[in-house]
Amino acid sequence: MALRFIGVADGQGFRLGRQGRFHLRLSRAQLDGRTVEWEAAQLAGEPATGRLLPGQTLVARAAGVSVTGQRLVAQVEIDVDLPSYALQVPNETRLEGQGSFELVTPADPRNR
């Protein structure tokens, strides 16, 4: 099983409003009740951090082998970067970021 996050890229993260960006990290992942780690498909063999970067696909692995399953449960951590001036507003200000998780399958031509 592999996942990616589709959103508006901004450097090393995803756009949050006009001034900021957010980063995503998947942790405490279990696939069909089995603990899994993440490996970036583009960086095979690198240590698994679970951080989802723009254009990156994370592959679920257990005991060093890619695994498949039906039910994925994971904690999604969202880290926000905003410049200090973005926090000094006279009234309520909405900051929005958008995106979606996408299940990646080997048959998907975008994976090549």
N, CA, C and O atoms as a GROMACS GRO file, in nm:
protein
  448
    1MET      N    1   0.085  -0.117   0.000
    1MET     CA    2   0.000   0.000   0.000
    1MET      C    3   0.090   0.123   0.000
    1MET      O    4   0.192   0.128   0.068
    2ALA      N    5   0.049   0.220  -0.076
    2ALA     CA    6   0.125   0.345  -0.083
    2ALA      C    7   0.027   0.462  -0.086
    2ALA      O    8  -0.084   0.451  -0.138
    3LEU      N    9   0.071   0.574  -0.029
    3LEU     CA   10  -0.012   0.695  -0.021
    3LEU      C   11   0.067   0.816  -0.066
    3LEU      O   12   0.190   0.821  -0.057
    4ARG      N   13  -0.006   0.914  -0.114
    4ARG     CA   14   0.051   1.046  -0.138
    4ARG      C   15  -0.055   1.149  -0.102
    4ARG      O   16  -0.173   1.118  -0.093
    5PHE      N   17  -0.008   1.272  -0.082
    5PHE     CA   18  -0.099   1.382  -0.052
    5PHE      C   19  -0.096   1.477  -0.170
    5PHE      O   20   0.011   1.522  -0.213
    6ILE      N   21  -0.213   1.508  -0.221
    6ILE     CA   22  -0.226   1.598  -0.334
    6ILE      C   23  -0.274   1.733  -0.280
    6ILE      O   24  -0.384   1.743  -0.226
    7GLY      N   25  -0.192   1.835  -0.296
    7GLY     CA   26  -0.226   1.970  -0.251
    7GLY      C   27  -0.140   2.070  -0.326
    7GLY      O   28  -0.055   2.032  -0.407
    8VAL      N   29  -0.163   2.196  -0.298
    8VAL     CA   30  -0.085   2.302  -0.364
    8VAL      C   31   0.053   2.307  -0.298
    8VAL      O   32   0.064   2.342  -0.180
    9ALA      N   33   0.155   2.274  -0.374
    9ALA     CA   34   0.291   2.270  -0.320
    9ALA      C   35   0.345   2.412  -0.299
    9ALA      O   36   0.315   2.504  -0.375
   10ASP      N   37   0.426   2.425  -0.193
   10ASP     CA   38   0.490   2.553  -0.162
   10ASP      C   39   0.627   2.520  -0.105
   10ASP      O   40   0.640   2.500   0.016
   11GLY      N   41   0.727   2.515  -0.188
   11GLY     CA   42   0.861   2.481  -0.140
   11GLY      C   43   0.864   2.338  -0.091
   11GLY      O   44   0.840   2.245  -0.168
   12GLN      N   45   0.893   2.321   0.036
   12GLN     CA   46   0.901   2.188   0.096
   12GLN      C   47   0.774   2.149   0.172
   12GLN      O   48   0.778   2.061   0.258
   13GLY      N   49   0.664   2.213   0.142
   13GLY     CA   50   0.539   2.182   0.209
   13GLY      C   51   0.422   2.214   0.118
   13GLY      O   52   0.434   2.217  -0.004
   14PHE      N   53   0.307   2.236   0.181
   14PHE     CA   54   0.184   2.265   0.108
   14PHE      C   55   0.133   2.403   0.152
   14PHE      O   56   0.147   2.441   0.268
   15ARG      N   57   0.075   2.476   0.060
   15ARG     CA   58   0.034   2.614   0.086
   15ARG      C   59  -0.078   2.620   0.190
   15ARG      O   60  -0.173   2.542   0.188
   16LEU      N   61  -0.062   2.718   0.280
   16LEU     CA   62  -0.162   2.747   0.382
   16LEU      C   63  -0.192   2.896   0.374
   16LEU      O   64  -0.111   2.978   0.418
   17GLY      N   65  -0.305   2.932   0.320
   17GLY     CA   66  -0.337   3.073   0.300
   17GLY      C   67  -0.237   3.137   0.207
   17GLY      O   68  -0.178   3.071   0.122
   18ARG      N   69  -0.218   3.267   0.223
   18ARG     CA   70  -0.123   3.339   0.136
   18ARG      C   71   0.018   3.341   0.193
   18ARG      O   72   0.115   3.350   0.118
   19GLN      N   73   0.030   3.333   0.326
   19GLN     CA   74   0.161   3.352   0.386
   19GLN      C   75   0.228   3.225   0.436
   19GLN      O   76   0.349   3.225   0.458
   20GLY      N   77   0.154   3.118   0.454
   20GLY     CA   78   0.211   3.004   0.525
   20GLY      C   79   0.216   2.876   0.445
   20GLY      O   80   0.179   2.869   0.328
   21ARG      N   81   0.265   2.775   0.515
   21ARG     CA   82   0.268   2.641   0.456
   21ARG      C   83   0.248   2.541   0.570
   21ARG      O   84   0.266   2.573   0.687
   22PHE      N   85   0.209   2.421   0.531
   22PHE     CA   86   0.197   2.314   0.630
   22PHE      C   87   0.269   2.190   0.579
   22PHE      O   88   0.286   2.170   0.459
   23HIS      N   89   0.310   2.108   0.675
   23HIS     CA   90   0.377   1.982   0.646
   23HIS      C   91   0.295   1.871   0.710
   23HIS      O   92   0.229   1.891   0.812
   24LEU      N   93   0.300   1.754   0.650
   24LEU     CA   94   0.227   1.638   0.701
   24LEU      C   95   0.323   1.527   0.736
   24LEU      O   96   0.425   1.507   0.670
   25ARG      N   97   0.289   1.454   0.841
   25ARG     CA   98   0.366   1.338   0.880
   25ARG      C   99   0.269   1.230   0.926
   25ARG      O  100   0.177   1.258   1.004
   26LEU      N  101   0.288   1.109   0.879
   26LEU     CA  102   0.206   0.995   0.920
   26LEU      C  103   0.284   0.914   1.022
   26LEU      O  104   0.400   0.879   1.000
   27SER      N  105   0.220   0.886   1.135
   27SER     CA  106   0.286   0.806   1.238
   27SER      C  107   0.186   0.706   1.297
   27SER      O  108   0.067   0.710   1.267
   28ARG      N  109   0.238   0.617   1.380
   28ARG     CA  110   0.156   0.514   1.446
   28ARG      C  111   0.067   0.440   1.347
   28ARG      O  112  -0.050   0.416   1.374
   29ALA      N  113   0.123   0.407   1.233
   29ALA     CA  114   0.043   0.345   1.127
   29ALA      C  115   0.026   0.195   1.149
   29ALA      O  116   0.119   0.125   1.190
   30GLN      N  117  -0.094   0.149   1.122
   30GLN     CA  118  -0.125   0.006   1.125
   30GLN      C  119  -0.206  -0.028   1.000
   30GLN      O  120  -0.299   0.044   0.962
   31LEU      N  121  -0.168  -0.137   0.939
   31LEU     CA  122  -0.238  -0.186   0.821
   31LEU      C  123  -0.298  -0.322   0.857
   31LEU      O  124  -0.225  -0.418   0.881
   32ASP      N  125  -0.430  -0.329   0.860
   32ASP     CA  126  -0.501  -0.449   0.904
   32ASP      C  127  -0.453  -0.497   1.040
   32ASP      O  128  -0.437  -0.616   1.064
   33GLY      N  129  -0.429  -0.400   1.132
   33GLY     CA  130  -0.387  -0.431   1.268
   33GLY      C  131  -0.238  -0.457   1.284
   33GLY      O  132  -0.192  -0.478   1.396
   34ARG      N  133  -0.163  -0.456   1.179
   34ARG     CA  134  -0.019  -0.482   1.182
   34ARG      C  135   0.057  -0.349   1.172
   34ARG      O  136   0.031  -0.269   1.082
   35THR      N  137   0.151  -0.326   1.263
   35THR     CA  138   0.229  -0.203   1.262
   35THR      C  139   0.315  -0.197   1.136
   35THR      O  140   0.381  -0.294   1.100
   36VAL      N  141   0.312  -0.081   1.071
   36VAL     CA  142   0.392  -0.060   0.950
   36VAL      C  143   0.474   0.066   0.964
   36VAL      O  144   0.442   0.155   1.043
   37GLU      N  145   0.581   0.073   0.887
   37GLU     CA  146   0.664   0.192   0.878
   37GLU      C  147   0.647   0.246   0.736
   37GLU      O  148   0.592   0.180   0.649
   38TRP      N  149   0.696   0.368   0.715
   38TRP     CA  150   0.685   0.432   0.584
   38TRP      C  151   0.821   0.447   0.520
   38TRP      O  152   0.921   0.475   0.588
   39GLU      N  153   0.824   0.429   0.390
   39GLU     CA  154   0.945   0.454   0.313
   39GLU      C  155   0.905   0.538   0.192
   39GLU      O  156   0.806   0.509   0.126
   40ALA      N  157   0.983   0.642   0.164
   40ALA     CA  158   0.955   0.725   0.047
   40ALA      C  159   0.992   0.644  -0.077
   40ALA      O  160   1.105   0.598  -0.091
   41ALA      N  161   0.896   0.627  -0.167
   41ALA     CA  162   0.918   0.547  -0.288
   41ALA      C  163   1.033   0.602  -0.369
   41ALA      O  164   1.108   0.525  -0.430
   42GLN      N  165   1.049   0.733  -0.372
   42GLN     CA  166   1.154   0.795  -0.451
   42GLN      C  167   1.291   0.784  -0.384
   42GLN      O  168   1.394   0.807  -0.449
   43LEU      N  169   1.294   0.749  -0.256
   43LEU     CA  170   1.419   0.740  -0.181
   43LEU      C  171   1.434   0.602  -0.118
   43LEU      O  172   1.461   0.592   0.002
   44ALA      N  173   1.416   0.497  -0.196
   44ALA     CA  174   1.420   0.360  -0.144
   44ALA      C  175   1.546   0.337  -0.063
   44ALA      O  176   1.656   0.375  -0.103
   45GLY      N  177   1.528   0.275   0.052
   45GLY     CA  178   1.638   0.243   0.140
   45GLY      C  179   1.670   0.350   0.242
   45GLY      O  180   1.747   0.325   0.335
   46GLU      N  181   1.614   0.470   0.227
   46GLU     CA  182   1.636   0.577   0.323
   46GLU      C  183   1.554   0.550   0.450
   46GLU      O  184   1.452   0.481   0.443
   47PRO      N  185   1.598   0.603   0.563
   47PRO     CA  186   1.522   0.583   0.687
   47PRO      C  187   1.379   0.637   0.674
   47PRO      O  188   1.355   0.740   0.612
   48ALA      N  189   1.286   0.564   0.731
   48ALA     CA  190   1.144   0.602   0.723
   48ALA      C  191   1.115   0.712   0.825
   48ALA      O  192   1.142   0.695   0.944
   49THR      N  193   1.059   0.823   0.778
   49THR     CA  194   1.020   0.931   0.868
   49THR      C  195   0.870   0.952   0.870
   49THR      O  196   0.815   1.006   0.965
   50GLY      N  197   0.802   0.908   0.764
   50GLY     CA  198   0.658   0.927   0.754
   50GLY      C  199   0.620   1.066   0.707
   50GLY      O  200   0.501   1.097   0.699
   51ARG      N  201   0.718   1.149   0.676
   51ARG     CA  202   0.688   1.285   0.629
   51ARG      C  203   0.645   1.281   0.483
   51ARG      O  204   0.713   1.223   0.398
   52LEU      N  205   0.531   1.345   0.455
   52LEU     CA  206   0.478   1.352   0.319
   52LEU      C  207   0.515   1.485   0.257
   52LEU      O  208   0.470   1.590   0.302
   53LEU      N  209   0.597   1.481   0.154
   53LEU     CA  210   0.639   1.601   0.084
   53LEU      C  211   0.566   1.610  -0.049
   53LEU      O  212   0.519   1.509  -0.101
   54PRO      N  213   0.556   1.729  -0.105
   54PRO     CA  214   0.491   1.742  -0.236
   54PRO      C  215   0.557   1.651  -0.340
   54PRO      O  216   0.680   1.645  -0.351
   55GLY      N  217   0.474   1.580  -0.415
   55GLY     CA  218   0.523   1.491  -0.519
   55GLY      C  219   0.579   1.359  -0.470
   55GLY      O  220   0.630   1.280  -0.549
   56GLN      N  221   0.571   1.334  -0.341
   56GLN     CA  222   0.630   1.213  -0.283
   56GLN      C  223   0.522   1.109  -0.251
   56GLN      O  224   0.410   1.143  -0.214
   57THR      N  225   0.560   0.983  -0.266
   57THR     CA  226   0.472   0.872  -0.233
   57THR      C  227   0.535   0.794  -0.119
   57THR      O  228   0.654   0.762  -0.124
   58LEU      N  229   0.456   0.762  -0.016
   58LEU     CA  230   0.503   0.680   0.095
   58LEU      C  231   0.451   0.538   0.080
   58LEU      O  232   0.333   0.518   0.051
   59VAL      N  233   0.540   0.442   0.098
   59VAL     CA  234   0.506   0.300   0.084
   59VAL      C  235   0.505   0.237   0.223
   59VAL      O  236   0.599   0.256   0.301
   60ALA      N  237   0.398   0.162   0.256
   60ALA     CA  238   0.388   0.092   0.383
   60ALA      C  239   0.477  -0.033   0.378
   60ALA      O  240   0.473  -0.110   0.283
   61ARG      N  241   0.558  -0.049   0.484
   61ARG     CA  242   0.650  -0.162   0.491
   61ARG      C  243   0.646  -0.224   0.630
   61ARG      O  244   0.629  -0.154   0.731
   62ALA      N  245   0.663  -0.354   0.634
   62ALA     CA  246   0.674  -0.428   0.760
   62ALA      C  247   0.788  -0.528   0.743
   62ALA      O  248   0.793  -0.601   0.644
   63ALA      N  249   0.878  -0.530   0.839
   63ALA     CA  250   0.995  -0.618   0.833
   63ALA      C  251   1.073  -0.598   0.702
   63ALA      O  252   1.126  -0.694   0.646
   64GLY      N  253   1.080  -0.473   0.655
   64GLY     CA  254   1.157  -0.441   0.536
   64GLY      C  255   1.093  -0.474   0.403
   64GLY      O  256   1.156  -0.460   0.299
   65VAL      N  257   0.967  -0.518   0.406
   65VAL     CA  258   0.899  -0.559   0.283
   65VAL      C  259   0.772  -0.476   0.265
   65VAL      O  260   0.699  -0.449   0.361
   66SER      N  261   0.745  -0.435   0.141
   66SER     CA  262   0.620  -0.364   0.111
   66SER      C  263   0.502  -0.454   0.143
   66SER      O  264   0.505  -0.574   0.115
   67VAL      N  265   0.398  -0.396   0.201
   67VAL     CA  266   0.281  -0.476   0.239
   67VAL      C  267   0.154  -0.417   0.180
   67VAL      O  268   0.148  -0.298   0.147
   68THR      N  269   0.054  -0.501   0.166
   68THR     CA  270  -0.077  -0.460   0.118
   68THR      C  271  -0.179  -0.491   0.226
   68THR      O  272  -0.152  -0.568   0.318
   69GLY      N  273  -0.295  -0.432   0.214
   69GLY     CA  274  -0.400  -0.457   0.311
   69GLY      C  275  -0.528  -0.385   0.274
   69GLY      O  276  -0.539  -0.326   0.167
   70GLN      N  277  -0.624  -0.391   0.365
   70GLN     CA  278  -0.755  -0.334   0.342
   70GLN      C  279  -0.782  -0.210   0.427
   70GLN      O  280  -0.850  -0.118   0.381
   71ARG      N  281  -0.730  -0.207   0.550
   71ARG     CA  282  -0.766  -0.099   0.642
   71ARG      C  283  -0.642  -0.036   0.701
   71ARG      O  284  -0.565  -0.101   0.772
   72LEU      N  285  -0.621   0.092   0.670
   72LEU     CA  286  -0.508   0.167   0.721
   72LEU      C  287  -0.555   0.263   0.829
   72LEU      O  288  -0.652   0.337   0.810
   73VAL      N  289  -0.486   0.262   0.942
   73VAL     CA  290  -0.512   0.356   1.049
   73VAL      C  291  -0.378   0.423   1.078
   73VAL      O  292  -0.278   0.356   1.099
   74ALA      N  293  -0.378   0.556   1.080
   74ALA     CA  294  -0.254   0.630   1.106
   74ALA      C  295  -0.287   0.764   1.170
   74ALA      O  296  -0.394   0.820   1.150
   75GLN      N  297  -0.193   0.813   1.248
   75GLN     CA  298  -0.205   0.946   1.305
   75GLN      C  299  -0.146   1.044   1.204
   75GLN      O  300  -0.035   1.024   1.154
   76VAL      N  301  -0.221   1.150   1.173
   76VAL     CA  302  -0.173   1.252   1.080
   76VAL      C  303  -0.134   1.374   1.162
   76VAL      O  304  -0.218   1.433   1.231
   77GLU      N  305  -0.008   1.410   1.156
   77GLU     CA  306   0.043   1.528   1.226
   77GLU      C  307   0.056   1.642   1.125
   77GLU      O  308   0.114   1.624   1.018
   78ILE      N  309   0.002   1.757   1.160
   78ILE     CA  310   0.007   1.874   1.073
   78ILE      C  311   0.091   1.980   1.143
   78ILE      O  312   0.057   2.025   1.252
   79ASP      N  313   0.200   2.019   1.079
   79ASP     CA  314   0.290   2.121   1.132
   79ASP      C  315   0.275   2.245   1.044
   79ASP      O  316   0.289   2.237   0.922
   80VAL      N  317   0.248   2.359   1.106
   80VAL     CA  318   0.221   2.482   1.032
   80VAL      C  319   0.337   2.580   1.049
   80VAL      O  320   0.387   2.600   1.160
   81ASP      N  321   0.378   2.641   0.938
   81ASP     CA  322   0.478   2.748   0.940
   81ASP      C  323   0.411   2.876   0.893
   81ASP      O  324   0.360   2.883   0.781
   82LEU      N  325   0.413   2.978   0.980
   82LEU     CA  326   0.358   3.109   0.945
   82LEU      C  327   0.459   3.216   0.984
   82LEU      O  328   0.522   3.205   1.090
   83PRO      N  329   0.477   3.318   0.902
   83PRO     CA  330   0.564   3.429   0.943
   83PRO      C  331   0.497   3.504   1.058
   83PRO      O  332   0.374   3.504   1.069
   84SER      N  333   0.575   3.567   1.143
   84SER     CA  334   0.520   3.633   1.262
   84SER      C  335   0.418   3.741   1.226
   84SER      O  336   0.320   3.759   1.298
   85TYR      N  337   0.437   3.812   1.115
   85TYR     CA  338   0.341   3.917   1.078
   85TYR      C  339   0.204   3.859   1.044
   85TYR      O  340   0.104   3.930   1.053
   86ALA      N  341   0.196   3.733   1.005
   86ALA     CA  342   0.068   3.672   0.972
   86ALA      C  343  -0.017   3.649   1.096
   86ALA      O  344  -0.138   3.628   1.086
   87LEU      N  345   0.045   3.653   1.214
   87LEU     CA  346  -0.029   3.633   1.338
   87LEU      C  347  -0.075   3.764   1.400
   87LEU      O  348  -0.149   3.763   1.498
   88GLN      N  349  -0.034   3.875   1.345
   88GLN     CA  350  -0.070   4.006   1.397
   88GLN      C  351  -0.180   4.066   1.310
   88GLN      O  352  -0.155   4.151   1.224
   89VAL      N  353  -0.302   4.020   1.333
   89VAL     CA  354  -0.416   4.065   1.254
   89VAL      C  355  -0.516   4.136   1.345
   89VAL      O  356  -0.531   4.097   1.461
   90PRO      N  357  -0.586   4.238   1.294
   90PRO     CA  358  -0.678   4.315   1.378
   90PRO      C  359  -0.806   4.240   1.412
   90PRO      O  360  -0.870   4.271   1.513
   91ASN      N  361  -0.845   4.144   1.331
   91ASN     CA  362  -0.966   4.068   1.360
   91ASN      C  363  -0.952   3.926   1.305
   91ASN      O  364  -0.847   3.889   1.253
   92GLU      N  365  -1.057   3.850   1.318
   92GLU     CA  366  -1.052   3.709   1.279
   92GLU      C  367  -1.007   3.694   1.133
   92GLU      O  368  -1.057   3.761   1.043
   93THR      N  369  -0.912   3.605   1.114
   93THR     CA  370  -0.859   3.578   0.980
   93THR      C  371  -0.857   3.428   0.958
   93THR      O  372  -0.809   3.353   1.043
   94ARG      N  373  -0.908   3.386   0.846
   94ARG     CA  374  -0.914   3.244   0.814
   94ARG      C  375  -0.793   3.206   0.730
   94ARG      O  376  -0.761   3.272   0.631
   95LEU      N  377  -0.726   3.099   0.771
   95LEU     CA  378  -0.616   3.042   0.694
   95LEU      C  379  -0.660   2.904   0.648
   95LEU      O  380  -0.703   2.823   0.730
   96GLU      N  381  -0.650   2.879   0.520
   96GLU     CA  382  -0.696   2.751   0.468
   96GLU      C  383  -0.588   2.682   0.386
   96GLU      O  384  -0.513   2.746   0.313
   97GLY      N  385  -0.584   2.553   0.401
   97GLY     CA  386  -0.501   2.469   0.318
   97GLY      C  387  -0.589   2.355   0.270
   97GLY      O  388  -0.676   2.308   0.344
   98GLN      N  389  -0.567   2.310   0.150
   98GLN     CA  390  -0.650   2.204   0.096
   98GLN      C  391  -0.566   2.093   0.038
   98GLN      O  392  -0.450   2.114   0.000
   99GLY      N  393  -0.625   1.977   0.032
   99GLY     CA  394  -0.558   1.863  -0.030
   99GLY      C  395  -0.633   1.736   0.003
   99GLY      O  396  -0.734   1.738   0.073
  100SER      N  397  -0.582   1.627  -0.049
  100SER     CA  398  -0.645   1.498  -0.022
  100SER      C  399  -0.540   1.388  -0.028
  100SER      O  400  -0.440   1.398  -0.099
  101PHE      N  401  -0.565   1.284   0.048
  101PHE     CA  402  -0.480   1.166   0.044
  101PHE      C  403  -0.524   1.080  -0.073
  101PHE      O  404  -0.642   1.070  -0.103
  102GLU      N  405  -0.428   1.020  -0.138
  102GLU     CA  406  -0.458   0.937  -0.254
  102GLU      C  407  -0.390   0.802  -0.237
  102GLU      O  408  -0.270   0.794  -0.209
  103LEU      N  409  -0.467   0.696  -0.253
  103LEU     CA  410  -0.414   0.561  -0.252
  103LEU      C  411  -0.344   0.538  -0.385
  103LEU      O  412  -0.403   0.561  -0.491
  104VAL      N  413  -0.221   0.493  -0.381
  104VAL     CA  414  -0.144   0.472  -0.503
  104VAL      C  415  -0.137   0.322  -0.529
  104VAL      O  416  -0.102   0.244  -0.441
  105THR      N  417  -0.171   0.285  -0.651
  105THR     CA  418  -0.167   0.143  -0.689
  105THR      C  419  -0.064   0.123  -0.799
  105THR      O  420  -0.038   0.216  -0.876
  106PRO      N  421  -0.004   0.006  -0.807
  106PRO     CA  422   0.098  -0.019  -0.910
  106PRO      C  423   0.047   0.000  -1.052
  106PRO      O  424   0.125   0.032  -1.141
  107ALA      N  425  -0.082  -0.018  -1.075
  107ALA     CA  426  -0.139  -0.004  -1.209
  107ALA      C  427  -0.157   0.142  -1.249
  107ALA      O  428  -0.184   0.171  -1.365
  108ASP      N  429  -0.144   0.233  -1.153
  108ASP     CA  430  -0.163   0.376  -1.181
  108ASP      C  431  -0.046   0.429  -1.264
  108ASP      O  432   0.068   0.425  -1.217
  109PRO      N  433  -0.071   0.479  -1.386
  109PRO     CA  434   0.038   0.524  -1.471
  109PRO      C  435   0.116   0.641  -1.413
  109PRO      O  436   0.229   0.665  -1.456
  110ARG      N  437   0.060   0.716  -1.317
  110ARG     CA  438   0.133   0.827  -1.257
  110ARG      C  439   0.244   0.779  -1.165
  110ARG      O  440   0.325   0.860  -1.120
  111ASN      N  441   0.250   0.649  -1.136
  111ASN     CA  442   0.352   0.596  -1.047
  111ASN      C  443   0.480   0.563  -1.122
  111ASN      O  444   0.578   0.520  -1.059
  112ARG      N  445   0.483   0.580  -1.248
  112ARG     CA  446   0.601   0.543  -1.327
  112ARG      C  447   0.690   0.660  -1.351
  112ARG      O  448   0.794   0.647  -1.415
   0.00000   0.00000   0.00000
